[in-house]
Amino acid sequence: MEFRGRTRLLAPETGGGGGGLLLSCRPGSFGSAAGQALEILPTLGIRAVEVSLPQPAGTAALQRDLARHGLRAASLQVDLDLDHEDVEGHAASLARRAVEEFGTHLLFVSVSTGGKPREQRY
């Protein structure tokens, strides 16, 4: 890892987890400045982000926004309702979209119980 200046962090990446370093940030962590995060992150040397997997109709717009700022999705946040009629198939579908649409194999899964008490779901 190498630091340059006061704000630039260069993090070498490797595609296969061979000891490389990946520095990623969730733009939503910027709070009220979340809308400016895609512009700010590259100035800090950050080239990867964790974003929510959009509905299919929003995929192209997110891909364009990331590309315009020289960013890529390192991981995607997805919601998974355990009451889905085919929870395993739905999870596989989300994972397939992550790979096909954004080239990432990492998902941050936010699980919900469909409104049922945890004791009934876990």
URFENPE-V548003 format. One record per backbone hydrogen bond with DSSP energy under -0.5 kcal/mol. CO is the residue of the C=O (numbers start at 0). NH is the residue of the N-H. If there is no record, write none. Layout:
# URFENPE-V548003
co: (CO & CO)
nh: (NH & NH)
This chain:
# URFENPE-V548003
co: (1 & 3 & 6 & 7 & 8 & 9 & 9 & 11 & 13 & 16 & 21 & 22 & 24 & 24 & 25 & 26 & 27 & 29 & 30 & 32 & 32 & 33 & 35 & 35 & 36 & 37 & 38 & 39 & 39 & 40 & 40 & 41 & 43 & 44 & 46 & 47 & 48 & 48 & 48 & 50 & 51 & 54 & 54 & 55 & 57 & 58 & 59 & 60 & 61 & 62 & 63 & 64 & 65 & 65 & 66 & 71 & 71 & 74 & 75 & 76 & 77 & 79 & 79 & 80 & 83 & 85 & 86 & 87 & 88 & 89 & 90 & 91 & 92 & 93 & 94 & 95 & 96 & 96 & 97 & 97 & 98 & 105 & 106 & 107 & 107 & 108 & 109 & 111 & 112 & 116 & 116 & 117 & 117)
nh: (9 & 7 & 8 & 3 & 10 & 1 & 11 & 20 & 16 & 18 & 23 & 47 & 26 & 49 & 28 & 29 & 30 & 32 & 33 & 35 & 36 & 36 & 38 & 39 & 40 & 41 & 42 & 42 & 43 & 43 & 45 & 44 & 8 & 46 & 71 & 24 & 50 & 73 & 74 & 76 & 53 & 57 & 58 & 58 & 61 & 62 & 63 & 64 & 65 & 66 & 67 & 68 & 68 & 70 & 69 & 48 & 73 & 50 & 107 & 52 & 109 & 81 & 111 & 83 & 86 & 89 & 90 & 91 & 92 & 93 & 94 & 95 & 96 & 97 & 98 & 99 & 100 & 101 & 101 & 103 & 102 & 75 & 108 & 77 & 109 & 110 & 79 & 81 & 115 & 119 & 120 & 120 & 121)
